[in-house]
C-alpha cells in the first residue's frame, strides 16, 4: 500500500508518498505561500533533478490538486493513477484529551478536531483544511489523523496539571498537552532498537531541537512528562518563542507597552526566543553558530542559554524517572550541532554521560543514527534523525489495514 502523508500549515502543504511494502520514500515536496503572492512548488524524487516552479495556489485545495497531478504526471510522477494511493495520513497538531492515538477520520473526528481549534488556533484549522481538500479530491480514500499531542496523553495527572484554580481545568481543559509527540515516539522507538532493549525497560530523555523545540521524559515507552504545555510556547528557548518565563512578566509588559492580549501573544510567539535575544536579527541557529565562533557576544549568550536550559530539563527529567539510560538528540539543531551535545554531555558527566568527540564531530549533518558514547559511558547519548512522516505513514497503514 502507498500512503500519502500531508502536513498542512497556514500557507503551506508538505507531502510525502511512501510505499509501505518496503517503507520507501517515493516522492516528497512542498507547496509554499498558498494564498499569497509568489507561490512556490517543489517536488523531489531520489535520483532525479528537483522540480521547482513558481505558481499561484489560491487555497489548500488547489495545492493538494497540484500535488496529486504531479505525483501522477507521466514525466514527473511516481504512480500511474490516483487509485494507487491507498490512504492519506494527516499531521494534526492538537487532539486535546479526546485522542490518545491516531484515528480514522470520520464526521465525529472532524467535529472533535474543530472543538480543539481553540487550543490549537494556528494549526488545527489548516490541518482540517488539508483533510477536507483530500476528501474532495480523493473521495472514498481512507484518511487518518495523527496527533502531535497523542503520545503525551500517558502523562500522569500530577505531571500535566497546572496549579491554577481547578475549575479552569474542568471548564476549559487548561493543562499540559505537549507537542512533537510523533517525533518523540519515533526516536524513542529507534533508541530502543539501537540499544537492543525492550522500550518497556528503558528510561529515555528525548530532545527535539529545531525552530520549535521540546524535551520529553519517556519511561517504559510512554511519556511521563514534557516541556511544552497547553500550546507549543512553554519550555525551552526556541527560534521565535520565549519558552517558559515568569507569568507575571506578561501583564507587566502589557501595561508598560500598552499591548492587547493578541499583541502580547505575538511578542511571545513571534518576536522572542533566539530572535528576541539577538535583537530581532535572526532566529536561525546556523547564524548563531557562525556568529558565536566569530566572537558575537549576543550569539554566544544564546548558545549558553540553550545549553543551560537543555541541561536543566534533562537533569530534571532524569531525576523524575529515577535515572536515565540514554539521552537522544533529534531535529535540525539536535542532529547538526556537535558543540551543544559536547557542552551538555560535559554538564551531565555526573550522571555517567561520556561521549567520543571524534564520533560527535563526524555526526554533524550526516543524517545517520549515531551512538556518541564511549564504551565506559553509563548513560548513552544518541543522535537519531527524526522521521515523523514515516511514523504517520506507519500509523495510517496499521489503522487502515488492521495489521
HUPE-V50877 format. One record per helix or strand of 3 or more residues. SS is the DSSP state (~ for helix, > for strand). FROM is the first residue (numbers start at 0). LEN is the number of residues. If there is no record, write none. Layout:
ss:from:len
SS:FROM:LEN
SS:FROM:LEN
This chain:
ss:from:len
>:1:7
>:11:8
>:23:9
>:39:5
>:50:4
~:59:12
~:81:3
>:84:8
~:106:12
~:123:14
>:141:6
~:149:5
~:156:4
~:165:7
~:180:15
~:198:3
>:202:6
>:213:6
>:221:5
~:247:10
~:260:10
~:272:5
~:284:9
~:296:25
>:325:5
~:330:6
~:337:10
~:348:3
~:356:6
>:378:5
~:387:14
